Amino acid sequence: MDTSLDKLDAAGFLEIWQHFDADDNGYIEGKELDEFFRHMLKKLRPQEKVTKENVQRLKQRFMSAYDATADGRLQIQELANMILPADENFLLIFHREAPLDNSVDFMKIWRKYDVDSSGYISAQELKAFLKDLFQQHQKEVSSDKLEEYTDTMMTIFDKNKDGCLDLNDLARILALDENFMLQFQMDACSKEDRKRDFDKIFAHYDVSKTGALEGPEVDGFVKDMMGLVRPNLTGAELDKLRVVLLRHCDVNKDGKLQKNELSLCLGVKPKP
């Protein structure tokens, strides 16, 4: 069965999303979800009587296929996959390749497109990002469509409506995986465990395998480390914390964090 709603376009998708995500929490859940499937039933099967049983049956069928996180609610990407035809699924392009699972790679993107180093991504900077992304996927997009996609992305993800995207907004767009640091309990384990965990952590952020964190590697480390206590870290806050970390830990003042420098700073004795 064709699950697109009359070949819905991006603007129509946005309208549906905003209508059913009434509390603007980034999910369609609970009563919102039931109302959404009632709407779907009317659109997809106009000849079928809308009953509670039919709605629940349709809901169960679609949720089993599209609720990728199996949490009983729909995220925006899951909904886009469900109702947008492939050529209009402007969110799907972010997930065609392997999911973004490293904050270092995320910070490379952030630094590249925050051209003015303002700590925010403006609409123009977002448009440049989208244009490059479409080109990387060999997808031809007209200037009008690029404008539409940019406006739609800003409307969906610019939560405080200031015309800019912050660090967390872009992380949501790119579906950045869960904070790598969450799997470790540095304070609640033995010294041996802490040393072992530190080695894993350093190796994760030392993407270039040089034995030192530099540039976006430091950014990614700071983002995830501070994210343990301040999950909604802004770009400006990250920049300040990066300066503080380097001031305290970069002993030889080369702008990098050697493994021994970071281990001493974190109170973890490095392995000989």
Secondary structure, DSSP 8 states (H G I E B T S, - for coil): ---SSSS--HHHHHHHHHHH-TT-SSEE-THHHHHHHHHHHHHH-TTS---HHHHHHHHHHHHHHH-TT-SSSEEHHHHHHHHS-GGG-TTGGGGSSS----HHHHHHHHHHH-TT-SSSEEHHHHHHHHHHHHHHTT----HHHHHHHHHHHHHHH-TT-SSEE-HHHHHHHTT--S-GGGG--TTSS-HHHHHHHHHHHHHHH-TT-SSEE-THHHHHHHHHHHHTT-TT--HHHHHHHHHHHHHHH-TT-SSSEEHHHHHHHTT-----
